[in-house]
Amino acid sequence: MKLATMHPTAERELGEITDYYAAIAAELADAFVGCFESYKARIVENPLQFSIRRGAVRRANLAPQFGEYYLPFMIQKNRVVILAVAHARRRPHYWRDRIGEAKKLA
């Protein structure tokens, strides 16, 4: 599988979440980024290991320390497109309007 592409808003979300954790402790922000990067690599390596949740969208739940976050993604033209860095309890499906846009990003 080719490298992952992130929806521009997902990149912004990653930055906002990292800033939030950095305000608490730099180590926590580093741990979140490390967890995100680890899951991103796993998604690219084997995207089919993650379950389909809606249509062509798959979901990777982050590790227990950051388990409230998940990465919804699609496979488009042999490329992974990460739609969001989403919080499971805050408007959990707000990113669905990005699906159409993601098809153009691949």
N, C-alpha and C positions, 0 to 999 in steps of 0.2 A: 504494500500500500504506500502511496506517496505521503509526503508530510501533510500534517494537518493545516488547514486554513481556519482562521477564526473570524467569525462575523465581527465587524468593527465594534459593535456595541458590546459583544462578549469581551473584547480586549479591554474596553473601558470598565466593565464590571470587574474583571480580574484586578485592575489597578485600584478600584474603589475598595474591594475586599481586602487587598493587601495593605492599603493605607489604613483601613479600620484596624486590622490586626497589629500593624506597626505602632499605632497609637497606644495599644495595650502593652506590647512588648515586641522588640525587633525580632527576637527569636521565634515568636509566634508567626509573624509575617513570613519569615524565612521558611518555617515549617509548612505554611500554607502553600507557598510558591513551589516548594519541593514536592509536596503532595500533588499539586496540580500538574507539574511537569512529569511526574511519574505516571499519572493516569493518562496524560496526553500521549506519552510514549507507548503505553499499553494499548491505547485505542488505535494508534497508527499501526502497531505491530500486529494486532489481531482484533479488528473492530467487530467481527462476528461473534466474539465471546460475550458481548453485551446484548442484553435483551431488547427486542423491539418494543417500544411503548406506544407509538401512535404512527400509523402509516409507515413511512420509511425512517422514522426517528428512533434512534437507540439512546440508551441512557446509561451513563457510568456514574455510580454513586461513589463519592470520595470516601477515603478511609475513615474509621470511626472517630478520630480526633476532629475531623471536619465533615462528619457524616451528614450534617444538615445541607451540605452543598452537593450538587450533581452537575454533570456535563451532558446536556442533550446534544446529540450530533447526528449527522447524516453522512452517507457515502454517496458522493456525486462524482461521476466521471473518474473513478478510481482514486478519489481524493476524499479525505475526511474533512468535513466542515463542522466545526464546533459552533453551535448556535448560541450558547449562553453559559455563564457560570452562575447557576441558579440556586437560590435558597429554597428548599423544599416546602417551607411553611409560609413563605411570603409570596403571594401571587404565583403559585407554582407553575402556571402555564402561560405566563405573560409573553414568553418568547415565541409562541407559535406563529405569530405573524412574520417571523424571520425565515420561515421555511421557504417561501417563494423567493426571497432575496438570496438565500443560500445556494439555490440552483444556479444563480448567475456568478457566484463567487468561485465555484469549482473550476 
